[in-house]
């Protein structure tokens, strides 16, 4: 089976911090080891040298990623590769890939997509609102309908979590769009095996790690509000900021990381590591922290940064919302700042509670091995490939 994946990379200067790039870098080796071909189409090759690579530029910002498309070039790539499976990582672009197949005529590949980011939001009462980070000139309405069109035209829609499925279904109902639940397949991203430990190591310190993007819509403002209460109980906070090297174009579209970074640096008990950390350094920082803090993201369908910490046996303190409610141990969920401080205090000073939570978090990543997740994808791909052969026979 030949699989081709088309993917934009938002953090081209820091590939190790781009969750989508890491996702395919982890899975490519598993796909190939299982006897399948894998071709990656994007702006930079994977570290997996066995994977095929075709350079392609989807643009330089979040709007271009969703609307920039060259049918002639993409059709030529698909025609040359003759894949069985086309995996589109920007849901909004799925109709464009279907046009390419129609133009080619003789390609029987199946188009699937991964809804890794939901471009709209639901409030606490369950009412649909525009995603403020994707609403320049009112564009969110167009993006929202492009998203649903992509899901309608894809033959399979992979989702991170049950929360993602329910969120999309509720939003579709309010938008007047139909979704085919039979197309939805829940397959979480794999853990990074380089960040996995069988037995959690207790860190006897007061370090709290925040390793998420400092966007306003990622909840960084809430982090600023929490800091005084956390430092008041003796905590030191380390922030891995992967957005320091954004291009001028990306900065122009969203200044919030620059503003929030400056505010965070004003605290004496907060250490900001700009441009993030990679490889051994990243692992060492996680290993040296007491526990991690999740972002306040109401539409979060998954967090690879949280999984990185949990895989290393680090408890993750999280808001009682979104995917966190589905995956994080209930003892670590908070509903307000006061409850967050109470749980944080227990994690810092109650070693019995800390060890229980460290083990609970570690156990929740046991089923996320790269081999297990790759097999789930392959299983679904092979079902579609069988349909390809059936079509050729008929």
N, C-alpha and C positions, 0 to 999 in steps of 0.2 A: 504494500500500500504506500502510495506517495502522498504526503501531506505538505501543503504549502501554507505558510502563515504570513499575512500582511500586517505589519504593526508599526505604528509611529512610536517614537521615543521622546518623551517630554524632557528628560534630563540627560541630554546627549553628552554634556560635559562631565556628568557623574553617573555613568552607566550602572555602577554597582548599587546606586540608590534608586534606580527606576524599577518599580515592582513588576511592571510588564516585561521588561527585559530580563529580570531575574527569573520570572515565571518560565519563559521559554528557554533560558539558559539551563535551568534545572531539568525541564522535561525533554529537551532535544536529545540528550544523551540516552534517556530511558526509551524514547521512541526508536532510536537507531539501534540500541542494544536488543530491542524486541524484534528486530528484523525489518523495520520500516524505513522508508526514505523520509527525510525531513528537510525542507527548504525554508529558509527565513528570508523574508523580503522586508527590508527596513533600512534605516540610515547607517547602521553599523553592524558588523558581523557579531555573532555570538562567540563566546569563549569556547564553546564546543566545536572543535575543529572538524568533526565528522559531519556536521550539518552543512548543507548547501547554503549559499548566500547570494542574494541578488540585491545590489544597492538600489535604494529607492527613497526619495524625499517626499514625505507627506506634508511638509510645511514646517513652520517654526512656532506655531502657537495653537491654543485650544480651538480656535475657530477654523483655522486652516485644516487642522486634523479632521474636522467634521465635514468640510465642504470642498477641499482641494482634491481634485481627482482628474487624472488623464486617462480617458478610456482607451485611447490608441496604445499607450505604453503598457498599461495594465493588461490589456487583451493580448499583447505580444508576449508578455511574461507568462500568462496562463497558457497560451497556445504552445509555447516552447516547453514548458514544464509538464504539461498534460497531467495534472494531478488528479487524484481520486477525491481528495478533501481540500477545500479552500477554507481556511480559518481566518475570518475577518474580525479584527480586534476593535474596530470602531463601528458600533452597531449602525450608526447613521449612514454608513457607506455601503451597507449590504445591497440596496437596490442598484447601485452603480456596478457592483460585481455581477449581478444578475444580467445587467445590460451587456457586460463584456461576454458572458456566456452566450447570450442571444446573438451577438455580433459574430462570434466565432463559429457557432452552429454545430460543430462536430466534437465539442468537449462535453463529457457527461459528468463532470465533477459536481459534487454536492457542496453547497455553501452553508457554513455554520458560523455562528458568532458567539462572542463571550461578552455578556453585559456586565463589564467590570465597573462601570460608573453610571449611576442613574442621574440624568441631567435635569432633575426637578426635585421638589421637596414637599413633604407632607408636614403640616404643623401638628401640635399635640392633640388637636381635635380631629385629625385625619383629613383636613382639607388641603387640596393641592395648591402649591404656589410655585412661582418661577424660581429657578436656581439663580440667585443673584450674581454668582460668579460667571454665569454664561448668559447674561441678559443685556449685553451692550446693544443699544438701539432697539431693544425689544426682541432680540434674536431668540430668546429662550422658547418662545411659542413655536418657531420654525424648527428648532432643534428637537423639541419634545415630539413633534409629529414625525420628524425624520427618524427619531429613535423607535417609535412604534412601527413605522413603515419597515424599518430594518428587521425588527422582530417578526413581522408578518411575512416577510419574504425569505427569511432564513429557514433552512430545513430543520435546524436544531438551534436552540438558544441555551448556552451554558450559563449557569448562575452560580454565584459564590455560596449562597445560603438560602434557607427557608425564608428568612426575612426579606431577601431580595425579591423572591417570587411574590410574596404577599404584597410587598410595597408596589411592585409593578402592576399587579392585578387591581389593587385599589385605585391606583392612579389612572389606569386605563378606563376603568368604569367612569371616573369623573371627567375624563377627556372625551368619552364617547367612542373610544377605540376598542376593538376586540383583540384578545390575546388567546392563542391556542395553547392551553396548558399541557397538551401532549407533546409540544415541542420543547418544553422546559426540562432541562436536566441539571440537577444540582451537583456540581463537582467543585469542591473547594480547591484553591491553589495548594501546591505542595509546600512543605516546610523546606528550609535550606538545611541540607544535611550537615553542612559545616557548622551550623549553629545548634545542633541537637546533642543533648547529653542524656544518658540513661538515668543518671542519678544526680539530682540537683545539688549544687554546691551553695551552702549558706554563706552569704556575705555579711560579715559582722561590721556594718557601717550604717550610715544614715543617708545614703545616696538614693535619690529618686531619678529615674531616667524618663525623659520625654523625647521620643525619636520619631516625630511626625512633622509633616510640613507646616510651616507657620502661616498658612493662609487663614484669613478671617473665617471663611466658610468651613474650614477644618476645625474650628473651635479654639483657635489660639487665644482669642480674647478671653475665653473662660479660664484658660491656663493662667493668664495674667491675674485674674481675679482670685484664683486659688492659691497663688504663691505665698501671700502673707500668712495665711493660716497654716500652710505646710511648713514654712520656715520657722513659724512660732513654736512648733513642737520639736524643733531641732533638726529638721531635714535640710539637706543640701540638694540642689536640683541641677542636673546636667541636661542640657538641651542640644540635641544633634540637629543642626540647621542645614538642610541640604539645598536650600534655595539661595544661598549667598552669591552663587555665580550665574544667576539668571541673565539672559540676554536683555538688552535694552528694550526690545520689542515686547518681551514677556513682562518686564517691569512696568511698561506703559499700560498694559492691560489690567494689572493688579498690583497696586503699591502696598497692599496690606502686610506682606512679609517684612518689608523694610521698616515699616512703622512699628510693628510688633517686636521685631528684633531689637530695635533701639530701646524700647520700653523694658524688655527682658534684661538687657545688659545693665540697666540701672539698679538692679537688685544685687546686693553684696553676696548673697548666698546662692546665686544662680551663675552657672558656668555655661556659656554658649560656645559650642564648637562649630564654627562656620564651615560650610561645604561638607558637613557630615564626616563620617569615618567609614573606612572600607576594610574588608578582609579581616586580618588578624586584629587590627586595631578596633574594629567594630565589635568583634567577639569579646575582646578584652574589656571593653567598656560595659557591655551587657553583663559579663561575668562579674565585674566589680561593683555592680549596682545592687541595692537591696531589693527594690521592686520598680516596676514601670507604671506609667500613667497613660491611659488611653485618651484619645482626642474626643472632644464634645462635638460629634458629627451625627446629626439626626438621620442622615440618609446613608450612613456607613454600612455597606454590605459585607465588608471583610477588611481586615487590617493585617497586612503582612508584617508590619513593624511589631504589632502585638504578638503575632505568632513567633517571630524571631525570639522575643523575650521568653515567652511561655515554653518554647522548645528547649531553652536553656534552664528551665526550672525557676524562672523568675515570676512571681505573682504580678498580675496586671490589675491595677485599680481602675475601674471604668464606670462611666455613667450608665444608669439603668435605662438604656434606650437602644434602638436599632439592633444590629447584629451582636453587640456586646451582651445583650440580654439572652441571646441564643447560645453563646459560646463561653462566656466568662463565668466562673463559679459565682453563685448567687451571693456568697458571703463577701465578694469583692465589688459588688455593684452599689453605687450611691445615687441618691435622688436629689441631693443638694450639697452645698459646700460644707455644711456642718457635718453631715454624714461622711463625706469624703475625708474630712480631717480625723474623724473618729476611727475609721477603718485604717487610715494611714498610720495613726498612732499605734494601733495594734500590730500592724506589720513591722513597724520600727522597733517596738519594745516587747512584744509578746512572742518569744521564740517558738513556742509550741504552735500557736496559731500560724505563724509565718511558715513553719515547715509543712504544716498541713496544706496551706494554700499553694506553696511551691510545688508540692507533689501533685495536687489537684490540677494545677495549670499544666504541668508537664504531661500528665496522663491524657489531657485533652488534645495533645498534638501527636499522640502515638499513631493514629490512623492516617496521618498526613505525610507519610513517607513518599518520596518522589516516585518510587516504584509502584506503590498502591494507586496514587493519583493518575499516573501515566496509564495504568491498566484500565482505569475507569474511562478515560478518554478513548483509548484504543477500542474498547468494547463498543462504544457508541459509534465510532468511525467505521468499524467493520460492519455494523448493521446497515449503515448507509451505503457502504461499498458493495454489499450483497445486492442492494437495490439497483446499483449501477449496472452490475452484470445482468440482472433480470431485465432491465431496460434494453440492453444491447441484444439480448436473445430475442425479445419481442419486437 
